[in-house]
Amino acid sequence: MAVTVPTGVAVLGIVALVLVGSSLIAGLIGPTPKYELTDRKGIPPNDSEQFLQVLEALSDAQVNRTGSLEVLTNGPSFYPAELEAIRNATQSVNIEAYIFAKGKIADQYISALTERARAGVRVNLVIDAIGSAGTSTRYLSPLLDAGGKVGWYNRLSWHQLMHLDHRTHRELMIVDGRIAFIGGAGIADQWYTGVRGHPRWRDSYVRVEGEAVCNLQATFAENWLATSGEVLTGEAYFPSIQNQNPLVAMVVNSTPTVGGGTRARMLFQLLLASAKESISITTPYFLPDKNLMKELCRAVERGIRVRILVPGRKSDHMVTRSTSRAGYGGLLKAGAEVYEYQPAMIHAKVLCIDNLWVVVGSTNFDNRSFGINDEVNLAVRDVEIATRFESDMAEDLEQSRRISLQEWEHRPVTERATELMGLVFLRQQ
């Protein structure tokens, strides 16, 4: 039996398919912003007030002058700290997560959040609809029944097809508007106990108090508005904060512009260009665009020590790891040091500059973080905090294997074939 479709409907359908197809192709092979600095010699010293002014303006982020941070290394440290903060909440708990996966640790969060919601605390969750696709509303029903609220970021719908690739990759929590946690880990057992025989992932978080908490709350409020239609206001979310501890910190939240540029990319570009002594990068996915790769090579040519720590064979995305390895050549020839972490998947996202600046948050060194996802990072200018993260990296390097140029040049043909396959989807990894 033949089915006839009105001509107008057919035309609209074809146009829709063409638009969606064009969007997908552009996401695969479209150009990325160049990020060329106009006056490299004119960049102020990165320990100066003038540099702060430039960074504040270009990243559109407020410089906070007081606060305190606690570095939390690995799930057995940051999960208990977050759960304790939740259980002590009296006003509000806001969580934004790319990954909120059913399991032992998520059960503990649901239990703690449900108890607080029953006690009258305002509990709001923003969960990415793709990153947390395995988590159902039914699983969250105890929290919802207790009065908690859940917003699913960018769910699949006909009017969002052109933007389906746009995800929130942020991982943050704010309690009572006074305490915040930010890092790269979601709420899932791979960071807690390990899963299916794989060792627990290596990751880092920071616990934040002081002025920056207000900016992190505002970052959450952005996507809470997008998912719920509610504008967060009032003392429950934005209390008066008094903190006398001196600390220079900036919250740089990031979402793609029409041209594909982001504030996160601006932050990283300027900090890399400002380096005078050292650049230390820990990232689970290292797929820098051409201009970022040039920036790193320029740094080595200036006599700066550049160290890059990435996953070894225990990576959770082997094609991405293979594609990343294809790009080691230019860095190794320039003299950069590249290491692969051996014990487990390393998922920490940390940039250290000159033992002075630290950036920690959700941004990977890849196009998806720099040009597609919503991200959030905390940039801190503090010698003590930088020293702590450098110390963590030193311990990680003891458990890593350095990749030599000779090894890279003589890698097997089978590995090179996988690299070529991955390069086709480079921008989507």
C-alpha positions, 0 to 999 in steps of 0.5 A: 500500500502506497503512502503519500506525503504532502509536498510541503511536508516532504520539502520540510523533511528534506531541508531538516535532514540537510541542516542536521547533516550539515551540522554534523559534517561541520562538527567533524571537519569544520575549522577551529578558531586560530587564537593568534596573539597580536603582541606576544612581547607585550604580555605582562609578567604573569605575577603582575596586576596588569596580567590579572587585568588582561586575563580578567578582561579576555576571559570575562571572569572576575578576579576574586581576592580572598578565599581558601582551597583544599586539594582533594586527590582521588575519589576516596578523598573528594567523595566523602568531603562532598557527602559531608558537606551535603549532610551539613547543608541547611539551605541549598545543594546544587550539583551539575554533572556530566556523569551521574551514573547508577552505582554504589557512590551515586546511591550514597549521594541520592540517600544524602540528598533525599534526606536533606530535601525532606528536611527542607533544604533546596536540592537542585541537580543539572544532569547531562542527558547524554553523559548520564543516559544510563540514569533514569528518572525512576532511579532519582525518584526518592529525591524527587518524591522528597522535593528535590528537583532535577533538570536534564540538560539538552534532552533529545528533541526535534527542536534541539537536533541542531544542538545535540552535540552541545553538552554540559561537561561541568562537574561542580557542587555548591552547598549553602552558597558558601562551599563549592567543589570543582574538578573533573570527576563525575559521580560514578563508581569508576572514581570510587572503587573501580568497575568491572575489574578496572582500577579506580580512576586517578582524578583531582578536585578542590574544595573552595570557600570565599568569594569564588563560590558566588561565581561558581553558583552563578555558573550553576545558575546558568544551566539551571535556568536552561533546564528549569526556567528558574532564576536562582535568587535569595540568601539560600543561594547567594549569602553574604560571604566573609573570608579574610584569607588572601587568595587570587582566584578566577572562575572561568565558565565557558560555552561556545560562541557562534564562531566556536571560540570559548573563554576556556580556550582564551584562558589556556592560550594566554597562560601558556603564552605567559610561561617563563619557566615551566608548563605542566599539563595533566589531561585524559584527552590530549588532542590540541588544535594546530594553534595550541600545539604551536603555542606549546612548541613555542614554549619549548623553543623559549627554553621552558620545560613542558611536561604532558601527562596522559593516560597509558594503555588503561585509557577509557577511550583507546581510539582517542588515545591512539589519535593523541599519540599521533600528535606526539611527534612535533612536541617530542622533536621540539623537546617536550616531555610526554608521559603515559600514566600506567596504573589506571585511567588518569582523568585529572585536568590540571594546568600548572604554569611557572609554579604559580598558576593552576587551572583545575576543572572540567576542560580537556585539551581537546576541541570538544572541551574548547569548542563544543561543551559547556565547561568550568575551571578555577584559575588560581594564582598561588605558590602553595596551591601550585606546589601541591599540584606539582607535587601530585604530578611528580608522584604520578610521573613516578608511576608513568612511562616517558615516551621517547622520540625514537619510540614514537618514530618506530611505533608499529604499523597497526598503531598508525592505522588506528591513528588514521582512523581516529583522525577522521573524527578528531574534532568529536573526540 
